[in-house]
Amino acid sequence: MAARKKIVVNDRMQKNYTYWPVAPAGKKFHPEFKPQLTPAQMLELGVFGGKYMTDCRREFPAAWFRKAKLSPERRDPKLNYFGVDASKPLSYWKQKGWIHPEDPRGWFQWYCRYYLGRRGPDDVRQIRRWKAMTRHIAQIKKHCRKGDVKCRRRQRQALLHWAYDSRKF
């Protein structure tokens, strides 16, 4: 196995945070974690109003950003695939205790780093949170005709934020 490259993060939210990928990028996921979208696909579709990854691009592969819908100034829900705001502010997530110091931006940051091969003590909790989103899939399937992407757009957008391809339900 080839040596893994140490990743050092210096952005607005983290200084000198270091991690070592221990798994190949996009492989060897926990058996219960089966995201339907890669980080690059999510960014291309339009998630988090385009604001999420604007100051931390150096940490991640350039290819992830070639077709990404980004808004460096402020969050713009029109950039989201479903054109709606489906996000709570970071302060809400902090208040709930869902943000940990290793990933101060939350779940998507954890997923991007996990995708790159980082593994750590927060993986089980984050995968559990990801699995809990299936309740939204059940609601879409119950209340919407298959393929009607205009039905429950906020829920569909929220699912995209969690790497579920809600265009297919």
C-alpha positions in Angstrom: 0.0 0.0 0.0 1.3 3.4 -0.9 2.1 5.9 1.9 -0.8 8.3 2.6 -0.3 12.0 2.5 -0.7 14.0 5.6 -3.3 16.7 5.2 -2.9 20.0 7.1 -5.9 22.3 7.3 -5.7 26.1 7.6 -8.9 27.9 6.8 -11.3 30.3 8.5 -12.6 27.6 10.9 -9.5 25.5 11.6 -5.8 26.3 12.0 -3.1 23.6 11.9 -5.6 20.7 12.0 -3.9 17.6 10.7 -5.1 14.2 9.6 -3.8 11.2 7.7 -6.1 9.3 5.3 -5.8 5.6 6.2 -8.2 4.2 3.5 -8.2 4.8 -0.2 -10.4 7.7 -1.3 -14.0 6.7 -1.9 -13.4 3.1 -0.6 -13.5 0.9 2.5 -16.6 2.7 4.0 -18.3 1.3 7.1 -20.7 -1.5 5.8 -23.8 0.5 6.9 -22.6 3.7 5.2 -23.7 3.7 1.6 -24.0 7.3 0.4 -25.6 7.7 -3.0 -23.6 10.8 -4.0 -19.9 11.7 -3.8 -18.9 15.1 -2.4 -18.0 16.2 -6.0 -21.5 15.2 -7.2 -23.1 17.0 -4.3 -21.2 20.2 -5.0 -22.0 20.0 -8.7 -25.8 19.5 -8.1 -25.9 22.5 -5.7 -25.9 22.1 -1.9 -25.8 24.5 1.1 -26.5 27.5 -1.1 -23.0 27.3 -2.5 -21.4 28.7 0.6 -20.2 25.7 2.4 -16.7 25.0 0.8 -15.6 28.4 -0.4 -12.6 28.9 1.9 -11.3 25.4 2.3 -10.8 24.2 -1.3 -7.1 23.6 -0.8 -7.9 20.7 1.5 -9.9 18.8 -1.1 -9.2 17.6 -4.7 -9.5 20.3 -7.3 -11.7 18.0 -9.4 -14.4 18.4 -6.8 -14.7 22.1 -7.6 -14.6 22.0 -11.4 -18.4 22.0 -11.8 -19.3 23.1 -8.2 -22.0 25.7 -7.6 -20.3 28.0 -5.2 -21.2 31.4 -3.7 -18.2 33.0 -2.0 -20.0 36.0 -0.7 -23.1 34.6 0.9 -25.4 31.6 0.9 -27.6 31.6 -2.2 -30.5 29.0 -2.1 -31.0 29.5 -5.9 -27.8 27.5 -6.3 -29.3 24.5 -4.6 -30.5 21.8 -7.0 -34.1 22.3 -5.8 -33.7 26.1 -5.6 -34.9 26.2 -2.0 -33.2 26.9 1.4 -33.0 23.6 3.4 -30.3 24.6 5.9 -30.2 25.7 9.5 -27.5 28.1 10.5 -24.3 26.8 12.1 -25.4 28.3 15.4 -28.4 25.9 15.5 -26.2 22.9 14.9 -23.8 24.0 17.6 -26.7 24.6 20.0 -27.8 21.0 19.4 -24.4 19.7 20.1 -24.0 18.2 16.7 -20.7 20.0 15.8 -17.5 18.6 17.1 -14.1 20.3 17.0 -12.6 18.0 14.4 -15.3 19.0 11.9 -16.4 22.5 12.8 -18.5 22.8 9.6 -20.5 19.7 10.5 -21.6 16.5 8.7 -20.6 17.4 5.2 -17.1 18.3 6.2 -16.9 15.0 8.1 -18.2 13.2 5.0 -15.6 14.9 2.7 -12.8 13.9 5.0 -14.2 10.4 5.4 -14.5 10.1 1.7 -10.8 11.0 1.4 -9.9 8.2 3.8 -9.8 9.7 7.2 -11.3 7.4 9.9 -11.9 8.5 13.5 -13.9 8.2 16.7 -16.8 10.3 15.4 -17.5 8.0 12.4 -20.2 5.9 14.2 -22.1 8.9 15.4 -22.0 10.6 12.0 -23.1 7.4 10.2 -26.0 7.1 12.7 -27.0 10.7 11.9 -26.8 9.9 8.1 -29.0 6.8 8.5 -31.6 8.8 10.5 -32.3 10.9 7.3 -34.1 7.9 5.8 -37.3 9.1 7.5 -37.4 11.9 4.9 -37.1 9.3 2.1 -40.2 7.5 3.6 -42.2 10.8 3.7 -41.3 11.6 0.1 -42.3 8.1 -1.1 -45.5 8.3 0.9 -46.6 11.8 -0.2 -45.2 12.2 -3.7 -45.6 10.6 -7.0 -42.4 8.8 -8.2 -40.3 11.3 -10.2 -42.2 14.4 -9.1 -39.2 16.4 -8.0 -41.3 19.5 -7.3 -43.0 17.6 -4.4 -41.4 18.3 -1.0 -38.5 20.2 -2.5 -37.1 21.2 1.0 -37.0 17.6 2.1 -35.4 16.6 -1.2 -32.8 19.3 -0.9 -32.0 18.3 2.7 -31.5 14.7 1.5 -29.0 16.0 -1.1 -27.1 17.6 1.7 -26.8 14.2 3.3 -25.6 12.4 0.1 -29.0 10.8 -0.8 -30.0 11.3 -4.4 -33.5 12.5 -3.8 -34.1 13.0 -7.6 -34.7 9.3 -7.8 -37.5 8.8 -5.3 
